[in-house]
Amino acid sequence: MLKIISAKVTASPGDSGWVQVHGFSPAKPEETKSRGQLFAVVASKNGKEGIEAISFEREVVKRLREEYYNSTQEKTFDALKSVTEKVTNEFSTDGERIEIVCCAFADGVVYSSAFGGGSVLISRDGALASILESGAEVVAASGFPKAGDMIVAGTKAFFEKVTLGELKSKLIEKNPESAVEGLTPLVYGGIEIGTAGAIIIKFEQVFDFQQIKEPEISQEVREIPQPVMREIPKSQPPRLGFLSRLTRRIPRKNIYIKPGIQDEAISHSRKLTLSVGVILLLVLVISIGFGIRQKRVNDLKKEYQGLLSQATSEVDQAISLASADPERSRQLFLDSEQKLAQIQALKVKDPKIEELQKKVGESRAAVLGEYTIEPELFLDLGLLSSGFKGDSVSSSGGSIYVLDKAGSRVVSIAVDTKKSKVVAGPTVIENPIDMASYEDNVFVLFSDGIYLVGSNKTKVIEKTWSGDALIHSFAGNLYVLDKAGNAVFRYSGLPGNTFGSQQSWLSSSTRADFSGTLGWGMNGAIYVLYPNSRILKYSLGSPQGFSISGVSPEIGNVDALSADPDNQYVYLLDKAGKRVVVVDKNGKYKAQYINEQISGATRVVVSEAEKKIILLTGEKLLSIEIKHI
């Protein structure tokens, strides 16, 4: 049985392009035989940089993995080739020169495919030979590897920077990690080519040792006669008279012979031989066991030391680039974390591993912007009004306003002093739908329009929209999002807490669909939240680009958002991820705050001036101190 060890070498991304190398194993056990392990080298000479390039690369690799492992009806050879063709057709455009080289090892067979100039070579018994070389069409090949074989799958730029002679000399030791150490200076030397990259795969034999059974030693069992004591008769000499009579009076010394002496010696010899044989057998078994263990230790050492060196280098680079190039810094940090996880899975004890783990933990906040903070109790709403349960929250003028729909109550809390009061109760409001606030004024949406509420209520806007709606206040004006009518209406604020006539805020050319809207926020632009983390941004009545990027792990679902004109960033509540994610006004990742209690929150408001993230959990308000500003 063959197993794989691998190592990769990649150039630094830049204006000349980028390259990434990834390895995958099947998620389902039944796919191990049919699909096995997949390795992919992806490069591009496009103009994308930073997080845009990372997002593009992840999308390409994600599609490769999904298409390959999901194409269960095809043979492995056909699946790998068709997946390569499909991905290159999808992502290759006139301005996007993509290059892909893939290798898969399944059921004892190695499969390879390539497009865009990449090549696959094999080193066997000291000789280096080409398996395939690609161009404008996808090419594929397959074969049976042997123990000791090494396969090099690389981009066109890699083989331009590394000659076959240089590559052959680096593969002599048959150690992928050693080869990568020797190739790295060649890849980084000379003219910088960001698309230069490769993966080196080695096939090693794995032996299954079975328990050696002690052979049964058969002995011939024979009956040994009982020892018989018998006297040796003496011949009778002639009688010699007196001498004879004298000798008869002297006591005789009888001599006896015990039969079976030879048999006892043979039995003792056999026992000695058997004991020596058993001892030698035990020594042999123990020696084999120690040999196997030592081999495993050596193999393990080779496997983790290379990863440890790379992970340490990546985390050091990530720390140094945290301010100058945050996107690159985060990517390096995540790569180092992935390698650290692989090392920890090997369960190796090494002080250097503990040092790396400590360094990763201490630098996580600075590099990734990840803060694990225990929220504090900001206010127990039940102390203000018995049975109070917040459904909606708004903030303005340094205060937070919370609406309890079932209890028909609104309360206000000052962020800096926590001074609180009941703004309106059931005698004033009944069956409220939504709430907005501006400075000290609270506006509540009812079925017949919008009212200014306090000790009493005053209708300020008559209902003209057709169905369900949401309201928001910005710069003294009121805005209504009409879900059924797919429109946003603006009502300009006038003196005396009155408002002007209805105006359509969206431009005449904008076609929107607000039927599935979960919530919205406003900071000059309008952010509309839909299921599955879909957020649309509108500015001056027209759609604007907004895409959540750079968040790791990716957000599965955004449950609520906070966009406020007094804040620099947009805040996203991810209940399943137990976190609040901070992005800029275009969706680019800045930071995230993680804690178990966040999973119980339903709404979020933020005061960057007071450095507080306020979470509504229904009966309570929790606060998290802002660290990223």
Helices and strands as residue ranges (DSSP letters): E 2-10, E 18-24, H 31-34, E 37-44, H 50-70, H 76-91, E 98-106, E 109-115, E 119-124, E 127-133, E 139-143, E 150-154, H 156-161, H 164-170, H 176-188, E 197-205, H 242-249, H 261-320, H 326-345, H 351-368, E 370-372, E 376-380, G 381-383, E 392-396, E 399-404, E 409-414, E 420-424, E 434-438, E 441-446, E 449-453, E 457-462, E 469-474, E 477-482, E 487-491, E 493-494, E 498-499, E 503-504, E 519-522, E 526-529, E 535-539, E 542-544, E 560-562, E 570-574, E 579-583, E 589-594, G 596-600, E 603-607, E 612-616, E 620-625
